Amino acid sequence: MTRDKLYNEATDVSARDGEVILDGPDAVDVKITPEAAEETADNLIEGAVEARGQRRLKDLPHRPR
């Protein structure tokens, strides 16, 4: 996966037969365990909060490095 591509659409998530299915942009199609899905959700929230903060502070003169 290339890291230089930025998507603005969310990944669809569903559950079937005890598996969590992720269907996202650029043909992402992944099945993970419920435990992995919970940890991924936590990681996504943490990353989203950090990125929003960075975006808010990017033009301020006292931004942290």
PDBQT receptor file of N, H, CA, C and O in Angstrom, charges set to zero:
ATOM      1  N   MET A   1       0.837  -1.181   0.000  1.00  0.00    +0.000 N 
ATOM      2  CA  MET A   1       0.000   0.000   0.000  1.00  0.00    +0.000 C 
ATOM      3  C   MET A   1       0.882   1.243   0.000  1.00  0.00    +0.000 C 
ATOM      4  O   MET A   1       1.830   1.343   0.778  1.00  0.00    +0.000 OA
ATOM      5  N   THR A   2       0.568   2.166  -0.858  1.00  0.00    +0.000 N 
ATOM      6  H   THR A   2      -0.203   2.085  -1.490  1.00  0.00    +0.000 HD
ATOM      7  CA  THR A   2       1.338   3.399  -0.887  1.00  0.00    +0.000 C 
ATOM      8  C   THR A   2       0.796   4.356   0.164  1.00  0.00    +0.000 C 
ATOM      9  O   THR A   2      -0.415   4.477   0.349  1.00  0.00    +0.000 OA
ATOM     10  N   ARG A   3       1.701   5.027   0.840  1.00  0.00    +0.000 N 
ATOM     11  H   ARG A   3       2.685   4.929   0.689  1.00  0.00    +0.000 HD
ATOM     12  CA  ARG A   3       1.310   5.942   1.909  1.00  0.00    +0.000 C 
ATOM     13  C   ARG A   3       1.045   7.351   1.402  1.00  0.00    +0.000 C 
ATOM     14  O   ARG A   3       0.627   8.206   2.183  1.00  0.00    +0.000 OA
ATOM     15  N   ASP A   4       1.274   7.620   0.126  1.00  0.00    +0.000 N 
ATOM     16  H   ASP A   4       1.613   6.925  -0.508  1.00  0.00    +0.000 HD
ATOM     17  CA  ASP A   4       1.086   8.970  -0.373  1.00  0.00    +0.000 C 
ATOM     18  C   ASP A   4      -0.320   9.235  -0.888  1.00  0.00    +0.000 C 
ATOM     19  O   ASP A   4      -0.623  10.364  -1.273  1.00  0.00    +0.000 OA
ATOM     20  N   LYS A   5      -1.167   8.248  -0.906  1.00  0.00    +0.000 N 
ATOM     21  H   LYS A   5      -0.921   7.331  -0.594  1.00  0.00    +0.000 HD
ATOM     22  CA  LYS A   5      -2.542   8.392  -1.363  1.00  0.00    +0.000 C 
ATOM     23  C   LYS A   5      -3.429   8.699  -0.161  1.00  0.00    +0.000 C 
ATOM     24  O   LYS A   5      -3.368   8.006   0.854  1.00  0.00    +0.000 OA
ATOM     25  N   LEU A   6      -4.250   9.737  -0.279  1.00  0.00    +0.000 N 
ATOM     26  H   LEU A   6      -4.300  10.300  -1.104  1.00  0.00    +0.000 HD
ATOM     27  CA  LEU A   6      -5.122  10.153   0.819  1.00  0.00    +0.000 C 
ATOM     28  C   LEU A   6      -6.567   9.960   0.401  1.00  0.00    +0.000 C 
ATOM     29  O   LEU A   6      -6.990  10.477  -0.633  1.00  0.00    +0.000 OA
ATOM     30  N   TYR A   7      -7.324   9.222   1.193  1.00  0.00    +0.000 N 
ATOM     31  H   TYR A   7      -6.980   8.802   2.032  1.00  0.00    +0.000 HD
ATOM     32  CA  TYR A   7      -8.725   8.948   0.906  1.00  0.00    +0.000 C 
ATOM     33  C   TYR A   7      -9.609   9.780   1.827  1.00  0.00    +0.000 C 
ATOM     34  O   TYR A   7      -9.245  10.052   2.971  1.00  0.00    +0.000 OA
ATOM     35  N   ASN A   8     -10.760  10.178   1.326  1.00  0.00    +0.000 N 
ATOM     36  H   ASN A   8     -11.056   9.958   0.397  1.00  0.00    +0.000 HD
ATOM     37  CA  ASN A   8     -11.703  10.923   2.159  1.00  0.00    +0.000 C 
ATOM     38  C   ASN A   8     -13.028  10.181   2.308  1.00  0.00    +0.000 C 
ATOM     39  O   ASN A   8     -14.053  10.781   2.630  1.00  0.00    +0.000 OA
ATOM     40  N   GLU A   9     -12.995   8.893   2.075  1.00  0.00    +0.000 N 
ATOM     41  H   GLU A   9     -12.162   8.406   1.814  1.00  0.00    +0.000 HD
ATOM     42  CA  GLU A   9     -14.191   8.079   2.264  1.00  0.00    +0.000 C 
ATOM     43  C   GLU A   9     -13.915   6.998   3.302  1.00  0.00    +0.000 C 
ATOM     44  O   GLU A   9     -12.822   6.437   3.370  1.00  0.00    +0.000 OA
ATOM     45  N   ALA A  10     -14.923   6.726   4.096  1.00  0.00    +0.000 N 
ATOM     46  H   ALA A  10     -15.812   7.182   4.041  1.00  0.00    +0.000 HD
ATOM     47  CA  ALA A  10     -14.772   5.753   5.181  1.00  0.00    +0.000 C 
ATOM     48  C   ALA A  10     -14.831   4.321   4.653  1.00  0.00    +0.000 C 
ATOM     49  O   ALA A  10     -15.360   4.056   3.573  1.00  0.00    +0.000 OA
ATOM     50  N   THR A  11     -14.285   3.428   5.426  1.00  0.00    +0.000 N 
ATOM     51  H   THR A  11     -13.855   3.642   6.303  1.00  0.00    +0.000 HD
ATOM     52  CA  THR A  11     -14.349   2.002   5.138  1.00  0.00    +0.000 C 
ATOM     53  C   THR A  11     -15.660   1.445   5.685  1.00  0.00    +0.000 C 
ATOM     54  O   THR A  11     -16.048   1.750   6.813  1.00  0.00    +0.000 OA
ATOM     55  N   ASP A  12     -16.334   0.636   4.890  1.00  0.00    +0.000 N 
ATOM     56  H   ASP A  12     -16.019   0.389   3.974  1.00  0.00    +0.000 HD
ATOM     57  CA  ASP A  12     -17.548  -0.041   5.357  1.00  0.00    +0.000 C 
ATOM     58  C   ASP A  12     -17.144  -1.210   6.240  1.00  0.00    +0.000 C 
ATOM     59  O   ASP A  12     -16.165  -1.902   5.959  1.00  0.00    +0.000 OA
ATOM     60  N   VAL A  13     -17.897  -1.426   7.306  1.00  0.00    +0.000 N 
ATOM     61  H   VAL A  13     -18.692  -0.864   7.534  1.00  0.00    +0.000 HD
ATOM     62  CA  VAL A  13     -17.599  -2.502   8.248  1.00  0.00    +0.000 C 
ATOM     63  C   VAL A  13     -18.862  -3.324   8.468  1.00  0.00    +0.000 C 
ATOM     64  O   VAL A  13     -19.937  -2.769   8.694  1.00  0.00    +0.000 OA
ATOM     65  N   SER A  14     -18.733  -4.640   8.403  1.00  0.00    +0.000 N 
ATOM     66  H   SER A  14     -17.860  -5.091   8.219  1.00  0.00    +0.000 HD
ATOM     67  CA  SER A  14     -19.852  -5.527   8.687  1.00  0.00    +0.000 C 
ATOM     68  C   SER A  14     -19.336  -6.746   9.449  1.00  0.00    +0.000 C 
ATOM     69  O   SER A  14     -18.130  -6.974   9.536  1.00  0.00    +0.000 OA
ATOM     70  N   ALA A  15     -20.257  -7.513   9.989  1.00  0.00    +0.000 N 
ATOM     71  H   ALA A  15     -21.237  -7.328   9.918  1.00  0.00    +0.000 HD
ATOM     72  CA  ALA A  15     -19.894  -8.731  10.716  1.00  0.00    +0.000 C 
ATOM     73  C   ALA A  15     -20.653  -9.904  10.110  1.00  0.00    +0.000 C 
ATOM     74  O   ALA A  15     -21.840  -9.808   9.802  1.00  0.00    +0.000 OA
ATOM     75  N   ARG A  16     -19.936 -11.018   9.947  1.00  0.00    +0.000 N 
ATOM     76  H   ARG A  16     -18.971 -11.097  10.197  1.00  0.00    +0.000 HD
ATOM     77  CA  ARG A  16     -20.562 -12.220   9.416  1.00  0.00    +0.000 C 
ATOM     78  C   ARG A  16     -19.838 -13.437   9.982  1.00  0.00    +0.000 C 
ATOM     79  O   ARG A  16     -18.615 -13.548   9.892  1.00  0.00    +0.000 OA
ATOM     80  N   ASP A  17     -20.600 -14.328  10.554  1.00  0.00    +0.000 N 
ATOM     81  H   ASP A  17     -21.593 -14.238  10.626  1.00  0.00    +0.000 HD
ATOM     82  CA  ASP A  17     -20.056 -15.588  11.073  1.00  0.00    +0.000 C 
ATOM     83  C   ASP A  17     -18.913 -15.375  12.061  1.00  0.00    +0.000 C 
ATOM     84  O   ASP A  17     -17.940 -16.128  12.052  1.00  0.00    +0.000 OA
ATOM     85  N   GLY A  18     -19.021 -14.370  12.901  1.00  0.00    +0.000 N 
ATOM     86  H   GLY A  18     -19.812 -13.757  12.908  1.00  0.00    +0.000 HD
ATOM     87  CA  GLY A  18     -18.011 -14.114  13.923  1.00  0.00    +0.000 C 
ATOM     88  C   GLY A  18     -16.765 -13.416  13.419  1.00  0.00    +0.000 C 
ATOM     89  O   GLY A  18     -15.779 -13.314  14.149  1.00  0.00    +0.000 OA
ATOM     90  N   GLU A  19     -16.788 -12.936  12.191  1.00  0.00    +0.000 N 
ATOM     91  H   GLU A  19     -17.589 -13.019  11.598  1.00  0.00    +0.000 HD
ATOM     92  CA  GLU A  19     -15.658 -12.209  11.615  1.00  0.00    +0.000 C 
ATOM     93  C   GLU A  19     -16.090 -10.779  11.302  1.00  0.00    +0.000 C 
ATOM     94  O   GLU A  19     -17.259 -10.527  11.009  1.00  0.00    +0.000 OA
ATOM     95  N   VAL A  20     -15.156  -9.858  11.365  1.00  0.00    +0.000 N 
ATOM     96  H   VAL A  20     -14.206 -10.063  11.603  1.00  0.00    +0.000 HD
ATOM     97  CA  VAL A  20     -15.412  -8.467  11.007  1.00  0.00    +0.000 C 
ATOM     98  C   VAL A  20     -14.826  -8.244   9.621  1.00  0.00    +0.000 C 
ATOM     99  O   VAL A  20     -13.665  -8.567   9.366  1.00  0.00    +0.000 OA
ATOM    100  N   ILE A  21     -15.634  -7.691   8.732  1.00  0.00    +0.000 N 
ATOM    101  H   ILE A  21     -16.577  -7.428   8.939  1.00  0.00    +0.000 HD
ATOM    102  CA  ILE A  21     -15.241  -7.520   7.341  1.00  0.00    +0.000 C 
ATOM    103  C   ILE A  21     -15.105  -6.031   7.045  1.00  0.00    +0.000 C 
ATOM    104  O   ILE A  21     -16.029  -5.250   7.273  1.00  0.00    +0.000 OA
ATOM    105  N   LEU A  22     -13.940  -5.654   6.537  1.00  0.00    +0.000 N 
ATOM    106  H   LEU A  22     -13.189  -6.288   6.352  1.00  0.00    +0.000 HD
ATOM    107  CA  LEU A  22     -13.660  -4.269   6.163  1.00  0.00    +0.000 C 
ATOM    108  C   LEU A  22     -13.649  -4.175   4.645  1.00  0.00    +0.000 C 
ATOM    109  O   LEU A  22     -12.951  -4.936   3.975  1.00  0.00    +0.000 OA
ATOM    110  N   ASP A  23     -14.418  -3.249   4.110  1.00  0.00    +0.000 N 
ATOM    111  H   ASP A  23     -14.985  -2.631   4.655  1.00  0.00    +0.000 HD
ATOM    112  CA  ASP A  23     -14.493  -3.046   2.662  1.00  0.00    +0.000 C 
ATOM    113  C   ASP A  23     -14.280  -1.567   2.408  1.00  0.00    +0.000 C 
ATOM    114  O   ASP A  23     -15.181  -0.754   2.616  1.00  0.00    +0.000 OA
ATOM    115  N   GLY A  24     -13.072  -1.220   1.952  1.00  0.00    +0.000 N 
ATOM    116  H   GLY A  24     -12.341  -1.880   1.783  1.00  0.00    +0.000 HD
ATOM    117  CA  GLY A  24     -12.719   0.184   1.840  1.00  0.00    +0.000 C 
ATOM    118  C   GLY A  24     -12.295   0.595   0.452  1.00  0.00    +0.000 C 
ATOM    119  O   GLY A  24     -12.383  -0.177  -0.503  1.00  0.00    +0.000 OA
ATOM    120  N   PRO A  25     -11.830   1.839   0.358  1.00  0.00    +0.000 N 
ATOM    121  CA  PRO A  25     -11.389   2.358  -0.937  1.00  0.00    +0.000 C 
ATOM    122  C   PRO A  25     -10.170   1.615  -1.459  1.00  0.00    +0.000 C 
ATOM    123  O   PRO A  25      -9.438   0.975  -0.705  1.00  0.00    +0.000 OA
ATOM    124  N   ASP A  26      -9.972   1.714  -2.751  1.00  0.00    +0.000 N 
ATOM    125  H   ASP A  26     -10.567   2.234  -3.364  1.00  0.00    +0.000 HD
ATOM    126  CA  ASP A  26      -8.828   1.100  -3.419  1.00  0.00    +0.000 C 
ATOM    127  C   ASP A  26      -8.808  -0.413  -3.253  1.00  0.00    +0.000 C 
ATOM    128  O   ASP A  26      -7.747  -1.021  -3.117  1.00  0.00    +0.000 OA
ATOM    129  N   ALA A  27      -9.992  -1.009  -3.265  1.00  0.00    +0.000 N 
ATOM    130  H   ALA A  27     -10.854  -0.515  -3.376  1.00  0.00    +0.000 HD
ATOM    131  CA  ALA A  27     -10.174  -2.467  -3.225  1.00  0.00    +0.000 C 
ATOM    132  C   ALA A  27      -9.719  -3.107  -1.916  1.00  0.00    +0.000 C 
ATOM    133  O   ALA A  27      -9.326  -4.273  -1.909  1.00  0.00    +0.000 OA
ATOM    134  N   VAL A  28      -9.765  -2.367  -0.811  1.00  0.00    +0.000 N 
ATOM    135  H   VAL A  28     -10.084  -1.420  -0.817  1.00  0.00    +0.000 HD
ATOM    136  CA  VAL A  28      -9.456  -2.958   0.488  1.00  0.00    +0.000 C 
ATOM    137  C   VAL A  28     -10.577  -3.935   0.833  1.00  0.00    +0.000 C 
ATOM    138  O   VAL A  28     -11.749  -3.559   0.842  1.00  0.00    +0.000 OA
ATOM    139  N   ASP A  29     -10.227  -5.167   1.112  1.00  0.00    +0.000 N 
ATOM    140  H   ASP A  29      -9.275  -5.473   1.104  1.00  0.00    +0.000 HD
ATOM    141  CA  ASP A  29     -11.189  -6.200   1.477  1.00  0.00    +0.000 C 
ATOM    142  C   ASP A  29     -10.493  -7.116   2.473  1.00  0.00    +0.000 C 
ATOM    143  O   ASP A  29      -9.710  -7.984   2.089  1.00  0.00    +0.000 OA
ATOM    144  N   VAL A  30     -10.787  -6.916   3.765  1.00  0.00    +0.000 N 
ATOM    145  H   VAL A  30     -11.423  -6.210   4.077  1.00  0.00    +0.000 HD
ATOM    146  CA  VAL A  30     -10.057  -7.612   4.820  1.00  0.00    +0.000 C 
ATOM    147  C   VAL A  30     -11.041  -8.211   5.808  1.00  0.00    +0.000 C 
ATOM    148  O   VAL A  30     -12.071  -7.608   6.110  1.00  0.00    +0.000 OA
ATOM    149  N   LYS A  31     -10.725  -9.401   6.314  1.00  0.00    +0.000 N 
ATOM    150  H   LYS A  31      -9.889  -9.891   6.070  1.00  0.00    +0.000 HD
ATOM    151  CA  LYS A  31     -11.488 -10.014   7.398  1.00  0.00    +0.000 C 
ATOM    152  C   LYS A  31     -10.573 -10.112   8.615  1.00  0.00    +0.000 C 
ATOM    153  O   LYS A  31      -9.436 -10.570   8.510  1.00  0.00    +0.000 OA
ATOM    154  N   ILE A  32     -11.082  -9.675   9.778  1.00  0.00    +0.000 N 
ATOM    155  H   ILE A  32     -12.006  -9.303   9.864  1.00  0.00    +0.000 HD
ATOM    156  CA  ILE A  32     -10.297  -9.730  11.009  1.00  0.00    +0.000 C 
ATOM    157  C   ILE A  32     -11.170 -10.241  12.143  1.00  0.00    +0.000 C 
ATOM    158  O   ILE A  32     -12.397 -10.264  12.040  1.00  0.00    +0.000 OA
ATOM    159  N   THR A  33     -10.526 -10.645  13.217  1.00  0.00    +0.000 N 
ATOM    160  H   THR A  33      -9.530 -10.626  13.301  1.00  0.00    +0.000 HD
ATOM    161  CA  THR A  33     -11.253 -11.123  14.390  1.00  0.00    +0.000 C 
ATOM    162  C   THR A  33     -11.903  -9.936  15.107  1.00  0.00    +0.000 C 
ATOM    163  O   THR A  33     -11.481  -8.793  14.925  1.00  0.00    +0.000 OA
ATOM    164  N   PRO A  34     -12.923 -10.204  15.916  1.00  0.00    +0.000 N 
ATOM    165  CA  PRO A  34     -13.526  -9.130  16.699  1.00  0.00    +0.000 C 
ATOM    166  C   PRO A  34     -12.502  -8.434  17.606  1.00  0.00    +0.000 C 
ATOM    167  O   PRO A  34     -12.566  -7.219  17.795  1.00  0.00    +0.000 OA
ATOM    168  N   GLU A  35     -11.574  -9.191  18.157  1.00  0.00    +0.000 N 
ATOM    169  H   GLU A  35     -11.522 -10.177  18.003  1.00  0.00    +0.000 HD
ATOM    170  CA  GLU A  35     -10.547  -8.609  19.025  1.00  0.00    +0.000 C 
ATOM    171  C   GLU A  35      -9.644  -7.651  18.243  1.00  0.00    +0.000 C 
ATOM    172  O   GLU A  35      -9.329  -6.558  18.715  1.00  0.00    +0.000 OA
ATOM    173  N   ALA A  36      -9.232  -8.070  17.046  1.00  0.00    +0.000 N 
ATOM    174  H   ALA A  36      -9.488  -8.958  16.662  1.00  0.00    +0.000 HD
ATOM    175  CA  ALA A  36      -8.406  -7.201  16.212  1.00  0.00    +0.000 C 
ATOM    176  C   ALA A  36      -9.190  -5.963  15.781  1.00  0.00    +0.000 C 
ATOM    177  O   ALA A  36      -8.623  -4.877  15.671  1.00  0.00    +0.000 OA
ATOM    178  N   ALA A  37     -10.488  -6.123  15.539  1.00  0.00    +0.000 N 
ATOM    179  H   ALA A  37     -10.948  -7.006  15.628  1.00  0.00    +0.000 HD
ATOM    180  CA  ALA A  37     -11.326  -4.987  15.153  1.00  0.00    +0.000 C 
ATOM    181  C   ALA A  37     -11.431  -3.972  16.288  1.00  0.00    +0.000 C 
ATOM    182  O   ALA A  37     -11.381  -2.765  16.050  1.00  0.00    +0.000 OA
ATOM    183  N   GLU A  38     -11.577  -4.461  17.532  1.00  0.00    +0.000 N 
ATOM    184  H   GLU A  38     -11.618  -5.441  17.725  1.00  0.00    +0.000 HD
ATOM    185  CA  GLU A  38     -11.658  -3.552  18.682  1.00  0.00    +0.000 C 
ATOM    186  C   GLU A  38     -10.357  -2.770  18.851  1.00  0.00    +0.000 C 
ATOM    187  O   GLU A  38     -10.382  -1.565  19.101  1.00  0.00    +0.000 OA
ATOM    188  N   GLU A  39      -9.233  -3.447  18.717  1.00  0.00    +0.000 N 
ATOM    189  H   GLU A  39      -9.212  -4.426  18.514  1.00  0.00    +0.000 HD
ATOM    190  CA  GLU A  39      -7.941  -2.773  18.850  1.00  0.00    +0.000 C 
ATOM    191  C   GLU A  39      -7.730  -1.781  17.706  1.00  0.00    +0.000 C 
ATOM    192  O   GLU A  39      -7.218  -0.682  17.917  1.00  0.00    +0.000 OA
ATOM    193  N   THR A  40      -8.126  -2.175  16.501  1.00  0.00    +0.000 N 
ATOM    194  H   THR A  40      -8.542  -3.068  16.330  1.00  0.00    +0.000 HD
ATOM    195  CA  THR A  40      -8.020  -1.278  15.349  1.00  0.00    +0.000 C 
ATOM    196  C   THR A  40      -8.881  -0.043  15.553  1.00  0.00    +0.000 C 
ATOM    197  O   THR A  40      -8.458   1.065  15.225  1.00  0.00    +0.000 OA
ATOM    198  N   ALA A  41     -10.084  -0.216  16.092  1.00  0.00    +0.000 N 
ATOM    199  H   ALA A  41     -10.428  -1.116  16.359  1.00  0.00    +0.000 HD
ATOM    200  CA  ALA A  41     -10.968   0.922  16.353  1.00  0.00    +0.000 C 
ATOM    201  C   ALA A  41     -10.316   1.894  17.334  1.00  0.00    +0.000 C 
ATOM    202  O   ALA A  41     -10.360   3.108  17.134  1.00  0.00    +0.000 OA
ATOM    203  N   ASP A  42      -9.720   1.362  18.381  1.00  0.00    +0.000 N 
ATOM    204  H   ASP A  42      -9.685   0.376  18.544  1.00  0.00    +0.000 HD
ATOM    205  CA  ASP A  42      -9.012   2.217  19.351  1.00  0.00    +0.000 C 
ATOM    206  C   ASP A  42      -7.865   2.970  18.666  1.00  0.00    +0.000 C 
ATOM    207  O   ASP A  42      -7.684   4.168  18.885  1.00  0.00    +0.000 OA
ATOM    208  N   ASN A  43      -7.098   2.263  17.844  1.00  0.00    +0.000 N 
ATOM    209  H   ASN A  43      -7.245   1.290  17.666  1.00  0.00    +0.000 HD
ATOM    210  CA  ASN A  43      -5.973   2.878  17.141  1.00  0.00    +0.000 C 
ATOM    211  C   ASN A  43      -6.452   3.968  16.178  1.00  0.00    +0.000 C 
ATOM    212  O   ASN A  43      -5.817   5.015  16.058  1.00  0.00    +0.000 OA
ATOM    213  N   LEU A  44      -7.571   3.721  15.495  1.00  0.00    +0.000 N 
ATOM    214  H   LEU A  44      -8.087   2.870  15.593  1.00  0.00    +0.000 HD
ATOM    215  CA  LEU A  44      -8.116   4.709  14.572  1.00  0.00    +0.000 C 
ATOM    216  C   LEU A  44      -8.560   5.975  15.304  1.00  0.00    +0.000 C 
ATOM    217  O   LEU A  44      -8.296   7.086  14.844  1.00  0.00    +0.000 OA
ATOM    218  N   ILE A  45      -9.228   5.809  16.431  1.00  0.00    +0.000 N 
ATOM    219  H   ILE A  45      -9.443   4.907  16.805  1.00  0.00    +0.000 HD
ATOM    220  CA  ILE A  45      -9.677   6.970  17.196  1.00  0.00    +0.000 C 
ATOM    221  C   ILE A  45      -8.479   7.774  17.681  1.00  0.00    +0.000 C 
ATOM    222  O   ILE A  45      -8.466   9.001  17.573  1.00  0.00    +0.000 OA
ATOM    223  N   GLU A  46      -7.481   7.092  18.211  1.00  0.00    +0.000 N 
ATOM    224  H   GLU A  46      -7.491   6.096  18.299  1.00  0.00    +0.000 HD
ATOM    225  CA  GLU A  46      -6.283   7.775  18.692  1.00  0.00    +0.000 C 
ATOM    226  C   GLU A  46      -5.585   8.533  17.557  1.00  0.00    +0.000 C 
ATOM    227  O   GLU A  46      -5.177   9.681  17.734  1.00  0.00    +0.000 OA
ATOM    228  N   GLY A  47      -5.451   7.897  16.410  1.00  0.00    +0.000 N 
ATOM    229  H   GLY A  47      -5.783   6.964  16.266  1.00  0.00    +0.000 HD
ATOM    230  CA  GLY A  47      -4.817   8.547  15.265  1.00  0.00    +0.000 C 
ATOM    231  C   GLY A  47      -5.641   9.713  14.739  1.00  0.00    +0.000 C 
ATOM    232  O   GLY A  47      -5.083  10.741  14.356  1.00  0.00    +0.000 OA
ATOM    233  N   ALA A  48      -6.958   9.565  14.715  1.00  0.00    +0.000 N 
ATOM    234  H   ALA A  48      -7.411   8.730  15.026  1.00  0.00    +0.000 HD
ATOM    235  CA  ALA A  48      -7.829  10.636  14.227  1.00  0.00    +0.000 C 
ATOM    236  C   ALA A  48      -7.752  11.859  15.124  1.00  0.00    +0.000 C 
ATOM    237  O   ALA A  48      -7.694  12.986  14.633  1.00  0.00    +0.000 OA
ATOM    238  N   VAL A  49      -7.751  11.646  16.436  1.00  0.00    +0.000 N 
ATOM    239  H   VAL A  49      -7.799  10.730  16.834  1.00  0.00    +0.000 HD
ATOM    240  CA  VAL A  49      -7.657  12.767  17.373  1.00  0.00    +0.000 C 
ATOM    241  C   VAL A  49      -6.320  13.484  17.200  1.00  0.00    +0.000 C 
ATOM    242  O   VAL A  49      -6.272  14.714  17.185  1.00  0.00    +0.000 OA
ATOM    243  N   GLU A  50      -5.239  12.724  17.070  1.00  0.00    +0.000 N 
ATOM    244  H   GLU A  50      -5.277  11.725  17.082  1.00  0.00    +0.000 HD
ATOM    245  CA  GLU A  50      -3.918  13.326  16.885  1.00  0.00    +0.000 C 
ATOM    246  C   GLU A  50      -3.851  14.117  15.576  1.00  0.00    +0.000 C 
ATOM    247  O   GLU A  50      -3.331  15.233  15.553  1.00  0.00    +0.000 OA
ATOM    248  N   ALA A  51      -4.372  13.545  14.493  1.00  0.00    +0.000 N 
ATOM    249  H   ALA A  51      -4.794  12.639  14.512  1.00  0.00    +0.000 HD
ATOM    250  CA  ALA A  51      -4.333  14.215  13.192  1.00  0.00    +0.000 C 
ATOM    251  C   ALA A  51      -5.181  15.483  13.184  1.00  0.00    +0.000 C 
ATOM    252  O   ALA A  51      -4.777  16.489  12.600  1.00  0.00    +0.000 OA
ATOM    253  N   ARG A  52      -6.347  15.450  13.822  1.00  0.00    +0.000 N 
ATOM    254  H   ARG A  52      -6.674  14.633  14.296  1.00  0.00    +0.000 HD
ATOM    255  CA  ARG A  52      -7.173  16.663  13.897  1.00  0.00    +0.000 C 
ATOM    256  C   ARG A  52      -6.448  17.764  14.656  1.00  0.00    +0.000 C 
ATOM    257  O   ARG A  52      -6.500  18.931  14.267  1.00  0.00    +0.000 OA
ATOM    258  N   GLY A  53      -5.779  17.395  15.731  1.00  0.00    +0.000 N 
ATOM    259  H   GLY A  53      -5.737  16.447  16.047  1.00  0.00    +0.000 HD
ATOM    260  CA  GLY A  53      -5.010  18.375  16.496  1.00  0.00    +0.000 C 
ATOM    261  C   GLY A  53      -3.890  18.971  15.657  1.00  0.00    +0.000 C 
ATOM    262  O   GLY A  53      -3.668  20.182  15.686  1.00  0.00    +0.000 OA
ATOM    263  N   GLN A  54      -3.191  18.140  14.919  1.00  0.00    +0.000 N 
ATOM    264  H   GLN A  54      -3.370  17.156  14.895  1.00  0.00    +0.000 HD
ATOM    265  CA  GLN A  54      -2.117  18.615  14.048  1.00  0.00    +0.000 C 
ATOM    266  C   GLN A  54      -2.664  19.571  12.994  1.00  0.00    +0.000 C 
ATOM    267  O   GLN A  54      -2.058  20.602  12.704  1.00  0.00    +0.000 OA
ATOM    268  N   ARG A  55      -3.807  19.222  12.430  1.00  0.00    +0.000 N 
ATOM    269  H   ARG A  55      -4.299  18.385  12.666  1.00  0.00    +0.000 HD
ATOM    270  CA  ARG A  55      -4.407  20.061  11.394  1.00  0.00    +0.000 C 
ATOM    271  C   ARG A  55      -4.831  21.414  11.964  1.00  0.00    +0.000 C 
ATOM    272  O   ARG A  55      -4.665  22.447  11.316  1.00  0.00    +0.000 OA
ATOM    273  N   ARG A  56      -5.378  21.398  13.182  1.00  0.00    +0.000 N 
ATOM    274  H   ARG A  56      -5.512  20.559  13.708  1.00  0.00    +0.000 HD
ATOM    275  CA  ARG A  56      -5.799  22.650  13.819  1.00  0.00    +0.000 C 
ATOM    276  C   ARG A  56      -4.628  23.554  14.156  1.00  0.00    +0.000 C 
ATOM    277  O   ARG A  56      -4.732  24.775  14.044  1.00  0.00    +0.000 OA
ATOM    278  N   LEU A  57      -3.509  22.961  14.570  1.00  0.00    +0.000 N 
ATOM    279  H   LEU A  57      -3.425  21.969  14.661  1.00  0.00    +0.000 HD
ATOM    280  CA  LEU A  57      -2.372  23.741  15.048  1.00  0.00    +0.000 C 
ATOM    281  C   LEU A  57      -1.339  24.072  13.974  1.00  0.00    +0.000 C 
ATOM    282  O   LEU A  57      -0.401  24.825  14.238  1.00  0.00    +0.000 OA
ATOM    283  N   LYS A  58      -1.491  23.530  12.782  1.00  0.00    +0.000 N 
ATOM    284  H   LYS A  58      -2.253  22.919  12.568  1.00  0.00    +0.000 HD
ATOM    285  CA  LYS A  58      -0.425  23.647  11.781  1.00  0.00    +0.000 C 
ATOM    286  C   LYS A  58      -0.073  25.073  11.395  1.00  0.00    +0.000 C 
ATOM    287  O   LYS A  58       1.081  25.336  11.054  1.00  0.00    +0.000 OA
ATOM    288  N   ASP A  59      -1.007  25.996  11.434  1.00  0.00    +0.000 N 
ATOM    289  H   ASP A  59      -1.944  25.783  11.711  1.00  0.00    +0.000 HD
ATOM    290  CA  ASP A  59      -0.713  27.364  11.016  1.00  0.00    +0.000 C 
ATOM    291  C   ASP A  59      -0.444  28.311  12.183  1.00  0.00    +0.000 C 
ATOM    292  O   ASP A  59      -0.238  29.507  11.978  1.00  0.00    +0.000 OA
ATOM    293  N   LEU A  60      -0.447  27.791  13.381  1.00  0.00    +0.000 N 
ATOM    294  H   LEU A  60      -0.615  26.820  13.548  1.00  0.00    +0.000 HD
ATOM    295  CA  LEU A  60      -0.168  28.647  14.544  1.00  0.00    +0.000 C 
ATOM    296  C   LEU A  60       1.337  28.769  14.739  1.00  0.00    +0.000 C 
ATOM    297  O   LEU A  60       2.067  27.796  14.548  1.00  0.00    +0.000 OA
ATOM    298  N   PRO A  61       1.807  29.946  15.116  1.00  0.00    +0.000 N 
ATOM    299  CA  PRO A  61       3.252  30.148  15.262  1.00  0.00    +0.000 C 
ATOM    300  C   PRO A  61       3.888  29.349  16.399  1.00  0.00    +0.000 C 
ATOM    301  O   PRO A  61       5.098  29.127  16.375  1.00  0.00    +0.000 OA
ATOM    302  N   HIS A  62       3.132  28.919  17.371  1.00  0.00    +0.000 N 
ATOM    303  H   HIS A  62       2.148  29.100  17.391  1.00  0.00    +0.000 HD
ATOM    304  CA  HIS A  62       3.694  28.192  18.501  1.00  0.00    +0.000 C 
ATOM    305  C   HIS A  62       3.455  26.678  18.396  1.00  0.00    +0.000 C 
ATOM    306  O   HIS A  62       3.439  25.984  19.412  1.00  0.00    +0.000 OA
ATOM    307  N   ARG A  63       3.275  26.178  17.205  1.00  0.00    +0.000 N 
ATOM    308  H   ARG A  63       3.288  26.742  16.380  1.00  0.00    +0.000 HD
ATOM    309  CA  ARG A  63       2.936  24.768  17.058  1.00  0.00    +0.000 C 
ATOM    310  C   ARG A  63       4.064  23.880  17.590  1.00  0.00    +0.000 C 
ATOM    311  O   ARG A  63       5.241  24.187  17.398  1.00  0.00    +0.000 OA
ATOM    312  N   PRO A  64       3.711  22.803  18.244  1.00  0.00    +0.000 N 
ATOM    313  CA  PRO A  64       4.725  21.871  18.745  1.00  0.00    +0.000 C 
ATOM    314  C   PRO A  64       5.399  21.133  17.598  1.00  0.00    +0.000 C 
ATOM    315  O   PRO A  64       4.805  20.943  16.537  1.00  0.00    +0.000 OA
ATOM    316  N   ARG A  65       6.613  20.728  17.810  1.00  0.00    +0.000 N 
ATOM    317  H   ARG A  65       7.096  20.883  18.672  1.00  0.00    +0.000 HD
ATOM    318  CA  ARG A  65       7.356  19.993  16.767  1.00  0.00    +0.000 C 
ATOM    319  C   ARG A  65       7.405  18.536  17.079  1.00  0.00    +0.000 C 
ATOM    320  O   ARG A  65       7.985  17.761  16.319  1.00  0.00    +0.000 OA
TER     321      ARG A  65
